[in-house]
Amino acid sequence: MTDNQKLFDTLKDLTGEAVGVSDNLIKSLRSFDINVAMNDFIKLSIVVEEIVNLIYLEETLRPYIYDINSVLKNMLEAIENKDYYLVSDIVEYELLPNLNKLTQN
């Protein structure tokens, strides 16, 4: 197995983990269980940071960093405004599709 293949396999695993955490985050945000949501948000942040670090290692994936950072910026702004439905929508309709694009290449 090549290093490139290992990177993409790890990326796929991390994306799967991000999807699982995101599902929990979305549910807790939409039910206004904010304490649980913030724990899930921290978990998601850690996984996304690992994903971004891997993306940086593969030059062909680097353009995705801009897209993911833009989504994260929007999420942070929504959290600061305590607009939890918007945060859940951003995760579901922006973050997850961007992460899934990574594993389709």
N, CA, C and O atoms as a GROMACS GRO file, in nm:
protein
  420
    1MET      N    1   0.085  -0.117   0.000
    1MET     CA    2   0.000   0.000   0.000
    1MET      C    3   0.090   0.125   0.000
    1MET      O    4   0.185   0.134   0.078
    2THR      N    5   0.060   0.218  -0.087
    2THR     CA    6   0.140   0.340  -0.097
    2THR      C    7   0.104   0.438   0.014
    2THR      O    8  -0.002   0.427   0.077
    3ASP      N    9   0.193   0.532   0.037
    3ASP     CA   10   0.166   0.636   0.136
    3ASP      C   11   0.042   0.716   0.099
    3ASP      O   12  -0.037   0.754   0.185
    4ASN      N   13   0.027   0.740  -0.030
    4ASN     CA   14  -0.090   0.814  -0.078
    4ASN      C   15  -0.219   0.738  -0.047
    4ASN      O   16  -0.319   0.798  -0.006
    5GLN      N   17  -0.218   0.607  -0.066
    5GLN     CA   18  -0.336   0.526  -0.037
    5GLN      C   19  -0.365   0.524   0.112
    5GLN      O   20  -0.482   0.528   0.153
    6LYS      N   21  -0.261   0.518   0.194
    6LYS     CA   22  -0.278   0.522   0.340
    6LYS      C   23  -0.343   0.654   0.382
    6LYS      O   24  -0.432   0.656   0.467
    7LEU      N   25  -0.297   0.763   0.320
    7LEU     CA   26  -0.353   0.894   0.351
    7LEU      C   27  -0.501   0.898   0.318
    7LEU      O   28  -0.582   0.944   0.398
    8PHE      N   29  -0.538   0.849   0.200
    8PHE     CA   30  -0.678   0.852   0.160
    8PHE      C   31  -0.762   0.757   0.245
    8PHE      O   32  -0.879   0.788   0.273
    9ASP      N   33  -0.708   0.644   0.286
    9ASP     CA   34  -0.781   0.554   0.375
    9ASP      C   35  -0.805   0.619   0.511
    9ASP      O   36  -0.914   0.610   0.566
   10THR      N   37  -0.703   0.685   0.564
   10THR     CA   38  -0.716   0.756   0.691
   10THR      C   39  -0.817   0.869   0.678
   10THR      O   40  -0.898   0.893   0.768
   11LEU      N   41  -0.810   0.939   0.567
   11LEU     CA   42  -0.904   1.048   0.540
   11LEU      C   43  -1.048   0.997   0.535
   11LEU      O   44  -1.139   1.060   0.587
   12LYS      N   45  -1.066   0.882   0.473
   12LYS     CA   46  -1.199   0.822   0.465
   12LYS      C   47  -1.248   0.782   0.604
   12LYS      O   48  -1.365   0.804   0.637
   13ASP      N   49  -1.161   0.724   0.685
   13ASP     CA   50  -1.198   0.686   0.822
   13ASP      C   51  -1.236   0.809   0.904
   13ASP      O   52  -1.336   0.808   0.976
   14LEU      N   53  -1.155   0.914   0.895
   14LEU     CA   54  -1.183   1.036   0.970
   14LEU      C   55  -1.312   1.102   0.924
   14LEU      O   56  -1.388   1.156   1.005
   15THR      N   57  -1.337   1.098   0.795
   15THR     CA   58  -1.462   1.155   0.743
   15THR      C   59  -1.581   1.077   0.796
   15THR      O   60  -1.683   1.137   0.831
   16GLY      N   61  -1.569   0.946   0.803
   16GLY     CA   62  -1.676   0.864   0.862
   16GLY      C   63  -1.699   0.899   1.007
   16GLY      O   64  -1.813   0.907   1.053
   17GLU      N   65  -1.590   0.921   1.081
   17GLU     CA   66  -1.602   0.962   1.220
   17GLU      C   67  -1.669   1.099   1.231
   17GLU      O   68  -1.753   1.120   1.319
   18ALA      N   69  -1.633   1.191   1.142
   18ALA     CA   70  -1.693   1.324   1.142
   18ALA      C   71  -1.843   1.316   1.114
   18ALA      O   72  -1.921   1.391   1.174
   19VAL      N   73  -1.882   1.228   1.026
   19VAL     CA   74  -2.025   1.211   0.996
   19VAL      C   75  -2.100   1.163   1.120
   19VAL      O   76  -2.208   1.214   1.151
   20GLY      N   77  -2.045   1.066   1.190
   20GLY     CA   78  -2.109   1.015   1.311
   20GLY      C   79  -2.122   1.121   1.418
   20GLY      O   80  -2.228   1.136   1.479
   21VAL      N   81  -2.016   1.195   1.442
   21VAL     CA   82  -2.020   1.302   1.542
   21VAL      C   83  -2.116   1.411   1.497
   21VAL      O   84  -2.188   1.467   1.579
   22SER      N   85  -2.117   1.441   1.368
   22SER     CA   86  -2.206   1.545   1.315
   22SER      C   87  -2.352   1.508   1.334
   22SER      O   88  -2.435   1.593   1.368
   23ASP      N   89  -2.384   1.382   1.312
   23ASP     CA   90  -2.522   1.338   1.332
   23ASP      C   91  -2.567   1.364   1.475
   23ASP      O   92  -2.677   1.413   1.499
   24ASN      N   93  -2.480   1.330   1.571
   24ASN     CA   94  -2.512   1.356   1.711
   24ASN      C   95  -2.522   1.506   1.739
   24ASN      O   96  -2.611   1.550   1.811
   25LEU      N   97  -2.430   1.582   1.682
   25LEU     CA   98  -2.431   1.727   1.701
   25LEU      C   99  -2.560   1.788   1.648
   25LEU      O  100  -2.622   1.871   1.716
   26ILE      N  101  -2.600   1.749   1.530
   26ILE     CA  102  -2.722   1.802   1.470
   26ILE      C  103  -2.843   1.772   1.558
   26ILE      O  104  -2.926   1.860   1.582
   27LYS      N  105  -2.853   1.648   1.604
   27LYS     CA  106  -2.966   1.610   1.690
   27LYS      C  107  -2.968   1.691   1.819
   27LYS      O  108  -3.073   1.740   1.860
   28SER      N  109  -2.852   1.705   1.883
   28SER     CA  110  -2.849   1.778   2.010
   28SER      C  111  -2.874   1.927   1.989
   28SER      O  112  -2.937   1.991   2.074
   29LEU      N  113  -2.828   1.984   1.879
   29LEU     CA  114  -2.856   2.125   1.852
   29LEU      C  115  -3.004   2.149   1.826
   29LEU      O  116  -3.061   2.246   1.876
   30ARG      N  117  -3.064   2.062   1.750
   30ARG     CA  118  -3.206   2.080   1.714
   30ARG      C  119  -3.301   2.052   1.831
   30ARG      O  120  -3.417   2.093   1.830
   31SER      N  121  -3.249   1.982   1.932
   31SER     CA  122  -3.330   1.960   2.052
   31SER      C  123  -3.288   2.056   2.165
   31SER      O  124  -3.334   2.042   2.278
   32PHE      N  125  -3.203   2.150   2.133
   32PHE     CA  126  -3.152   2.251   2.227
   32PHE      C  127  -3.086   2.190   2.349
   32PHE      O  128  -3.093   2.246   2.458
   33ASP      N  129  -3.021   2.076   2.330
   33ASP     CA  130  -2.940   2.016   2.435
   33ASP      C  131  -2.799   2.070   2.417
   33ASP      O  132  -2.710   2.001   2.368
   34ILE      N  133  -2.781   2.195   2.458
   34ILE     CA  134  -2.660   2.271   2.424
   34ILE      C  135  -2.535   2.213   2.489
   34ILE      O  136  -2.429   2.214   2.427
   35ASN      N  137  -2.544   2.164   2.611
   35ASN     CA  138  -2.425   2.106   2.676
   35ASN      C  139  -2.372   1.986   2.597
   35ASN      O  140  -2.251   1.975   2.575
   36VAL      N  141  -2.461   1.899   2.557
   36VAL     CA  142  -2.421   1.784   2.475
   36VAL      C  143  -2.369   1.832   2.340
   36VAL      O  144  -2.269   1.780   2.290
   37ALA      N  145  -2.437   1.930   2.283
   37ALA     CA  146  -2.396   1.983   2.153
   37ALA      C  147  -2.255   2.041   2.158
   37ALA      O  148  -2.177   2.021   2.065
   38MET      N  149  -2.223   2.111   2.264
   38MET     CA  150  -2.089   2.170   2.273
   38MET      C  151  -1.982   2.063   2.286
   38MET      O  152  -1.873   2.077   2.231
   39ASN      N  153  -2.011   1.956   2.357
   39ASN     CA  154  -1.916   1.844   2.364
   39ASN      C  155  -1.898   1.781   2.226
   39ASN      O  156  -1.787   1.749   2.186
   40ASP      N  157  -2.010   1.764   2.154
   40ASP     CA  158  -2.002   1.709   2.019
   40ASP      C  159  -1.927   1.804   1.926
   40ASP      O  160  -1.852   1.760   1.839
   41PHE      N  161  -1.948   1.932   1.944
   41PHE     CA  162  -1.879   2.032   1.862
   41PHE      C  163  -1.728   2.023   1.883
   41PHE      O  164  -1.650   2.033   1.788
   42ILE      N  165  -1.687   2.005   2.008
   42ILE     CA  166  -1.544   1.990   2.038
   42ILE      C  167  -1.489   1.865   1.971
   42ILE      O  168  -1.381   1.869   1.911
   43LYS      N  169  -1.563   1.754   1.980
   43LYS     CA  170  -1.519   1.630   1.915
   43LYS      C  171  -1.507   1.650   1.764
   43LYS      O  172  -1.410   1.608   1.702
   44LEU      N  173  -1.608   1.717   1.706
   44LEU     CA  174  -1.606   1.741   1.562
   44LEU      C  175  -1.488   1.830   1.524
   44LEU      O  176  -1.423   1.808   1.422
   45SER      N  177  -1.460   1.930   1.605
   45SER     CA  178  -1.348   2.021   1.578
   45SER      C  179  -1.216   1.945   1.575
   45SER      O  180  -1.131   1.972   1.490
   46ILE      N  181  -1.200   1.852   1.666
   46ILE     CA  182  -1.076   1.774   1.672
   46ILE      C  183  -1.061   1.688   1.547
   46ILE      O  184  -0.953   1.680   1.488
   47VAL      N  185  -1.171   1.624   1.506
   47VAL     CA  186  -1.166   1.539   1.386
   47VAL      C  187  -1.141   1.623   1.262
   47VAL      O  188  -1.062   1.584   1.176
   48VAL      N  189  -1.207   1.737   1.252
   48VAL     CA  190  -1.188   1.823   1.135
   48VAL      C  191  -1.045   1.876   1.130
   48VAL      O  192  -0.987   1.889   1.022
   49GLU      N  193  -0.987   1.906   1.246
   49GLU     CA  194  -0.848   1.950   1.249
   49GLU      C  195  -0.756   1.841   1.196
   49GLU      O  196  -0.662   1.870   1.122
   50GLU      N  197  -0.782   1.716   1.233
   50GLU     CA  198  -0.702   1.605   1.182
   50GLU      C  199  -0.718   1.593   1.031
   50GLU      O  200  -0.621   1.566   0.959
   51ILE      N  201  -0.840   1.612   0.983
   51ILE     CA  202  -0.867   1.605   0.839
   51ILE      C  203  -0.790   1.715   0.766
   51ILE      O  204  -0.726   1.689   0.664
   52VAL      N  205  -0.797   1.836   0.817
   52VAL     CA  206  -0.728   1.948   0.753
   52VAL      C  207  -0.577   1.924   0.752
   52VAL      O  208  -0.511   1.956   0.653
   53ASN      N  209  -0.523   1.869   0.859
   53ASN     CA  210  -0.380   1.838   0.863
   53ASN      C  211  -0.343   1.736   0.755
   53ASN      O  212  -0.237   1.748   0.693
   54LEU      N  213  -0.429   1.638   0.733
   54LEU     CA  214  -0.404   1.539   0.627
   54LEU      C  215  -0.416   1.602   0.489
   54LEU      O  216  -0.337   1.573   0.399
   55ILE      N  217  -0.516   1.687   0.472
   55ILE     CA  218  -0.535   1.754   0.343
   55ILE      C  219  -0.410   1.832   0.306
   55ILE      O  220  -0.367   1.832   0.191
   56TYR      N  221  -0.353   1.896   0.405
   56TYR     CA  222  -0.234   1.977   0.379
   56TYR      C  223  -0.118   1.892   0.327
   56TYR      O  224  -0.034   1.941   0.252
   57LEU      N  225  -0.114   1.765   0.365
   57LEU     CA  226  -0.007   1.676   0.320
   57LEU      C  227  -0.020   1.637   0.173
   57LEU      O  228   0.079   1.602   0.109
   58GLU      N  229  -0.141   1.644   0.120
   58GLU     CA  230  -0.165   1.603  -0.018
   58GLU      C  231  -0.197   1.728  -0.102
   58GLU      O  232  -0.305   1.787  -0.089
   59GLU      N  233  -0.103   1.766  -0.185
   59GLU     CA  234  -0.115   1.890  -0.260
   59GLU      C  235  -0.244   1.899  -0.344
   59GLU      O  236  -0.301   2.007  -0.357
   60THR      N  237  -0.289   1.788  -0.398
   60THR     CA  238  -0.409   1.791  -0.483
   60THR      C  239  -0.535   1.820  -0.404
   60THR      O  240  -0.637   1.859  -0.461
   61LEU      N  241  -0.530   1.802  -0.272
   61LEU     CA  242  -0.647   1.826  -0.188
   61LEU      C  243  -0.646   1.964  -0.122
   61LEU      O  244  -0.746   2.005  -0.062
   62ARG      N  245  -0.538   2.035  -0.132
   62ARG     CA  246  -0.526   2.163  -0.061
   62ARG      C  247  -0.635   2.264  -0.093
   62ARG      O  248  -0.672   2.342  -0.004
   63PRO      N  249  -0.689   2.268  -0.214
   63PRO     CA  250  -0.799   2.364  -0.239
   63PRO      C  251  -0.920   2.343  -0.147
   63PRO      O  252  -0.998   2.436  -0.125
   64TYR      N  253  -0.936   2.224  -0.093
   64TYR     CA  254  -1.048   2.198  -0.003
   64TYR      C  255  -1.032   2.268   0.131
   64TYR      O  256  -1.131   2.292   0.201
   65ILE      N  257  -0.910   2.302   0.167
   65ILE     CA  258  -0.888   2.370   0.295
   65ILE      C  259  -0.965   2.501   0.299
   65ILE      O  260  -1.026   2.534   0.401
   66TYR      N  261  -0.963   2.576   0.190
   66TYR     CA  262  -1.035   2.704   0.185
   66TYR      C  263  -1.184   2.682   0.209
   66TYR      O  264  -1.245   2.754   0.287
   67ASP      N  265  -1.242   2.583   0.141
   67ASP     CA  266  -1.384   2.556   0.156
   67ASP      C  267  -1.420   2.517   0.299
   67ASP      O  268  -1.518   2.566   0.355
   68ILE      N  269  -1.341   2.429   0.357
   68ILE     CA  270  -1.368   2.383   0.493
   68ILE      C  271  -1.350   2.497   0.593
   68ILE      O  272  -1.431   2.512   0.684
   69ASN      N  273  -1.246   2.576   0.577
   69ASN     CA  274  -1.226   2.690   0.666
   69ASN      C  275  -1.340   2.790   0.656
   69ASN      O  276  -1.380   2.848   0.757
   70SER      N  277  -1.390   2.811   0.538
   70SER     CA  278  -1.503   2.902   0.519
   70SER      C  279  -1.627   2.851   0.593
   70SER      O  280  -1.699   2.929   0.657
   71VAL      N  281  -1.651   2.722   0.584
   71VAL     CA  282  -1.764   2.661   0.655
   71VAL      C  283  -1.745   2.674   0.806
   71VAL      O  284  -1.840   2.708   0.878
   72LEU      N  285  -1.625   2.648   0.854
   72LEU     CA  286  -1.597   2.658   0.997
   72LEU      C  287  -1.616   2.801   1.047
   72LEU      O  288  -1.665   2.822   1.158
   73LYS      N  289  -1.578   2.897   0.966
   73LYS     CA  290  -1.598   3.038   1.002
   73LYS      C  291  -1.746   3.068   1.017
   73LYS      O  292  -1.787   3.136   1.111
   74ASN      N  293  -1.827   3.019   0.924
   74ASN     CA  294  -1.972   3.039   0.931
   74ASN      C  295  -2.031   2.972   1.054
   74ASN      O  296  -2.120   3.027   1.119
   75MET      N  297  -1.981   2.854   1.087
   75MET     CA  298  -2.029   2.782   1.206
   75MET      C  299  -1.997   2.861   1.332
   75MET      O  300  -2.082   2.876   1.420
   76LEU      N  301  -1.875   2.912   1.340
   76LEU     CA  302  -1.834   2.987   1.458
   76LEU      C  303  -1.920   3.112   1.475
   76LEU      O  304  -1.961   3.145   1.586
   77GLU      N  305  -1.946   3.180   1.366
   77GLU     CA  306  -2.031   3.299   1.372
   77GLU      C  307  -2.172   3.264   1.419
   77GLU      O  308  -2.230   3.337   1.499
   78ALA      N  309  -2.226   3.154   1.372
   78ALA     CA  310  -2.360   3.111   1.414
   78ALA      C  311  -2.360   3.073   1.562
   78ALA      O  312  -2.457   3.100   1.633
   79ILE      N  313  -2.253   3.010   1.608
   79ILE     CA  314  -2.243   2.974   1.750
   79ILE      C  315  -2.236   3.101   1.835
   79ILE      O  316  -2.302   3.112   1.938
   80GLU      N  317  -2.155   3.197   1.791
   80GLU     CA  318  -2.144   3.323   1.865
   80GLU      C  319  -2.279   3.393   1.874
   80GLU      O  320  -2.308   3.460   1.974
   81ASN      N  321  -2.362   3.379   1.771
   81ASN     CA  322  -2.495   3.440   1.770
   81ASN      C  323  -2.600   3.351   1.836
   81ASN      O  324  -2.718   3.386   1.841
   82LYS      N  325  -2.556   3.236   1.886
   82LYS     CA  326  -2.645   3.139   1.951
   82LYS      C  327  -2.761   3.097   1.859
   82LYS      O  328  -2.874   3.075   1.903
   83ASP      N  329  -2.729   3.087   1.730
   83ASP     CA  330  -2.826   3.043   1.630
   83ASP      C  331  -2.800   2.895   1.603
   83ASP      O  332  -2.735   2.858   1.504
   84TYR      N  333  -2.852   2.812   1.692
   84TYR     CA  334  -2.818   2.670   1.690
   84TYR      C  335  -2.881   2.595   1.574
   84TYR      O  336  -2.824   2.496   1.526
   85TYR      N  337  -2.996   2.640   1.527
   85TYR     CA  338  -3.053   2.578   1.407
   85TYR      C  339  -2.963   2.604   1.286
   85TYR      O  340  -2.943   2.516   1.202
   86LEU      N  341  -2.910   2.726   1.278
   86LEU     CA  342  -2.819   2.758   1.168
   86LEU      C  343  -2.692   2.673   1.176
   86LEU      O  344  -2.644   2.624   1.074
   87VAL      N  345  -2.640   2.655   1.296
   87VAL     CA  346  -2.521   2.571   1.312
   87VAL      C  347  -2.550   2.430   1.260
   87VAL      O  348  -2.471   2.373   1.186
   88SER      N  349  -2.665   2.375   1.300
   88SER     CA  350  -2.698   2.239   1.256
   88SER      C  351  -2.716   2.233   1.104
   88SER      O  352  -2.676   2.135   1.041
   89ASP      N  353  -2.774   2.337   1.046
   89ASP     CA  354  -2.788   2.340   0.899
   89ASP      C  355  -2.653   2.350   0.830
   89ASP      O  356  -2.630   2.285   0.728
   90ILE      N  357  -2.563   2.431   0.885
   90ILE     CA  358  -2.430   2.445   0.826
   90ILE      C  359  -2.356   2.311   0.831
   90ILE      O  360  -2.293   2.271   0.733
   91VAL      N  361  -2.366   2.243   0.943
   91VAL     CA  362  -2.300   2.111   0.955
   91VAL      C  363  -2.359   2.016   0.851
   91VAL      O  364  -2.286   1.949   0.778
   92GLU      N  365  -2.492   2.010   0.846
   92GLU     CA  366  -2.558   1.913   0.759
   92GLU      C  367  -2.542   1.944   0.610
   92GLU      O  368  -2.515   1.854   0.531
   93TYR      N  369  -2.558   2.071   0.573
   93TYR     CA  370  -2.565   2.105   0.432
   93TYR      C  371  -2.438   2.166   0.372
   93TYR      O  372  -2.428   2.182   0.251
   94GLU      N  373  -2.341   2.199   0.458
   94GLU     CA  374  -2.217   2.256   0.406
   94GLU      C  375  -2.094   2.174   0.447
   94GLU      O  376  -2.014   2.134   0.362
   95LEU      N  377  -2.080   2.150   0.577
   95LEU     CA  378  -1.960   2.080   0.623
   95LEU      C  379  -1.955   1.936   0.573
   95LEU      O  380  -1.856   1.894   0.512
   96LEU      N  381  -2.061   1.861   0.597
   96LEU     CA  382  -2.060   1.720   0.556
   96LEU      C  383  -2.042   1.702   0.406
   96LEU      O  384  -1.964   1.616   0.365
   97PRO      N  385  -2.111   1.779   0.322
   97PRO     CA  386  -2.085   1.763   0.178
   97PRO      C  387  -1.941   1.795   0.138
   97PRO      O  388  -1.885   1.728   0.051
   98ASN      N  389  -1.881   1.896   0.203
   98ASN     CA  390  -1.741   1.928   0.173
   98ASN      C  391  -1.648   1.816   0.217
   98ASN      O  392  -1.552   1.783   0.146
   99LEU      N  393  -1.676   1.756   0.332
   99LEU     CA  394  -1.592   1.645   0.377
   99LEU      C  395  -1.611   1.522   0.287
   99LEU      O  396  -1.516   1.451   0.257
  100ASN      N  397  -1.734   1.499   0.245
  100ASN     CA  398  -1.760   1.383   0.158
  100ASN      C  399  -1.692   1.399   0.021
  100ASN      O  400  -1.656   1.299  -0.041
  101LYS      N  401  -1.676   1.521  -0.026
  101LYS     CA  402  -1.605   1.545  -0.153
  101LYS      C  403  -1.462   1.492  -0.147
  101LYS      O  404  -1.407   1.444  -0.246
  102LEU      N  405  -1.402   1.502  -0.030
  102LEU     CA  406  -1.264   1.457  -0.012
  102LEU      C  407  -1.248   1.309  -0.042
  102LEU      O  408  -1.149   1.268  -0.103
  103THR      N  409  -1.343   1.230   0.001
  103THR     CA  410  -1.330   1.085  -0.013
  103THR      C  411  -1.378   1.037  -0.149
  103THR      O  412  -1.361   0.919  -0.182
  104GLN      N  413  -1.436   1.125  -0.228
  104GLN     CA  414  -1.483   1.087  -0.362
  104GLN      C  415  -1.377   1.108  -0.468
  104GLN      O  416  -1.396   1.068  -0.583
  105ASN      N  417  -1.266   1.171  -0.430
  105ASN     CA  418  -1.158   1.195  -0.528
  105ASN      C  419  -1.070   1.075  -0.544
  105ASN      O  420  -0.974   1.078  -0.621
   0.00000   0.00000   0.00000
